[in-house]
Amino acid sequence: MSIPGPESPVVLSLSGASKAFGAVQALRDVSFDCRAGEVHALVGENGSGKSTLLGIASGFLAPDAGTVEIGGRRRRRGSPAEARRFGLGIAYQTYSHVNDLSVAENLYLAVPKADQPSYRALDAWAAARLAEFKLDLPTGESLRSLSLAQRQLLEVVKALLAKPKVLLLDEPTTALGPEEVERLHELVLERSRSGVGIVYVSHRLPEVLGIADRVTVLRDGVSQGTFAAAGMLEESLVALMIGRPLQHAFPERDGTERPAEVLLVVSALRGERFGPIDLEVKKGEILGIAGAEGNGQVQFLRALAGVERPSGTASCNGDRLETSSPLSALRSGIVLLSGDRIGESLFPVLSVRANTTVQVLGRLGRWGFLRRRRERRVVGDLAARLGIRMASLEQPVQSLSGGNQQKVSLTRPFLRGDVKVILAEEPTQGVDVGARFDIYEALRAKADEGVAIIVKSSDPLELAGLCDRVVVMSRGSIVDEIQGDDLGERRIVEAIVGSRVVRDAV
Amino acid sequence: MTTARSWLPLALMSTLIIALGAYAAARQDAFLTEYNLRNLLLTAMPLALVAIGQTNALLVGGFDVSVAALMTLCVVVASYTLQPDKPWPMLLGGAFAILGVGLATGVFNATLIRVLKLPSIIATLGTLSILAGASLLLRDHPEGFINIDVIDTLNTSVRFVPYAFIAVVVLAIVADLWLYRTRAGLALRAVGLDDTSSRRLGMATGRTVFLAFVICSLMAAVAGFYSAAQVQIGSPIIGNYALESIAAAVLGGASLAGGKGSFVGTLLAALFLTEIGNVLPLFQQPTEYAQMTIGGLILLALVLYQAPELLARLRTSRGGVGRLRMRAPAA
């Protein structure tokens, strides 16, 4: 690989790009450029600002400050359509497929008007395009009939069909096995040799170093610099990715003499995007699940909570776990704290009081009527214990801060006496540092009561500080387990970015 | 691509129309007379037109419940602008005024939905109220005859087939070809199926949705002409076209989730719903039965059309992810 010299034209450049979402500064004065014919990788942890940067480049997000140039043309209004016109192609991590349409129709929609065939020649045209990319897919079938890997490859092919000057690939290999990764890389390199600038975003450092000419590292929305990939070591990249000051405190683990009583047993559990997974969690243990986004962690938790339907078995406290519906999982003592608090967990317009007691109203009432005074006392005690900051118990939860919302959803397992397992999905996402400790402490307190807790988090520091043991997931399987003295942020990040495991046919 | 599922509604509606027609013809001589058939087709016109408009709204994943109120307002306006003693140039202007009301309502609805981001059902519910109030303000009781020459022109027929009906058939066929055989049609379906992906692919999703609602209202205004031709007087009370138009679109194969539908299917369904109303009086049955039958049919059709998906879902839940494993061979 030769690094294209400075004489190659710059096909994408962001200068001084900043973007804030509410109080969170997602991107701070970042400059980034990609030249024709190079593969420029962009790495960083979850939440480091990669997606924001891509969103700004592709016209989906308007930057608060800074400018974007595509193919030498300054972007005026941010719209995906304009970015495409200027020569930007992007393969989205979550795809741009219309699943109910056929493969051929999806390809058709992806090319500019001038290149579209007559509608009657659609199938033949689509077959020819797929053959160009050596992709064997049924053109007439709807996308629903494709495997996840096929859909991911199709997304890249679609982006290439528009003949872009610069191609953005956002985590293009999450669903791919090693051979397919190889194929994708061949395809990408072929394009870059013919003068396309490639921006390659990935968590997988071996892949990144294998294909990139230059690497830019983002951390907490700030660029840590751009480096030549040749001679760059994975360790140095990891250090750049995580090198931030310690800013959270964590509750004490209560020593090592934990009763080794196994509470949750998962064997050969499979579902969409994960499996087979074998796992045991002990009473009073906090188990962390680490991994790059989109490697099946969320689906695994949801399967346990009965939100998605898995195959395989899980048992809790010796009894077979019913995971056919959220209600049956709840009856087995499993509580899911969803990562999408407002969307799935809370009733945004209802009060703190109502949100807290909604699952246990029967216990707080008499003859079908709520005993309001008792309800208020119970909720008030809990709110004080968890440190929920609010104007009154009647304040709608949508007007609380993220941290306080999360605490409200945490009150529920405290009210139910029968909780055996808590599944916490990103428990501190969007939560300010101060409130984090309260949440960690609440989880630890529950664990000390003998509850088993599984925490899915994209923050390795959090996992290292909070958990007793951490498993790392990649492509739907557990690829590493870390505990004891080994358990540290650096070790977790290394496991995440180094994961190169043959994926089972999911 | 056309699949079995998209042909099912067309086949079902055609069968039902013929079956009901054959039954009625066998039992009652009055059914197959030119007089009755012409009457049937003319009666079907307002519903056919407004349902074709409604199909546009459903295709982009919305509803327009204000269409009936708009038709009523158009009839009321017609009782002012299409008065019996007016000369042709003024009548022409009057017709444009009615279309103008439709256009304005469409732009109003589309702005609420696309610019102010209101859910379409809420937005058009508000519009419904405004339009209904306006109609009552203009005519608090049926009054003001519609120009009989205009009515005759609208109803001109070759033997028992009104020219207007032929036009609607052609319109529906052309619209379906457009929807399933052109880029713009594909883009419309894509927007209805998946707004985010469509935006990512650089499509003007906002414009598509906007136009769909404007066309819906315009079609309702045209339907208003045929309502006016039927009631022949400025009446502030016109039938339950909001629900019936949605019913016809759904019976014709439109999905409530957007992106699926057929204009020909909608037309057939409108014809069938009108046929029910036409046949019942021949058998001395009260037309209230028509309403109940229509309600039952809609439910039946929804279940039937979704049967393939329901079955698939059932299989998934039974066999765990067996289906998934089958679908995704070693990647």
Interface residues (C-beta under 8 A of the other chain):
Chain A: F60 P80 A81 A83 R84 R85 I90 Y92 Y95 S96 H97 V98 N99 D100 L101 S102 A104 E105 Y108 L109 A110 K113 Q116 Y119 R120 G140 S145 S147 L148 A149 Q150 A175 L176 G177 E180 R270 G271 E272 G275 R309 P310 S311 G312 S324 R503 A505 V506
Chain B: M1 R181 T182 R183 L186 A187 R189 A190 L193 D194 T196 S197 S198 R199 R200 L201 G202 M203 A204 G259 K260 T316 S317 G319 G320 V321 G322 L324 R325 R327 A328 P329 A330 A331
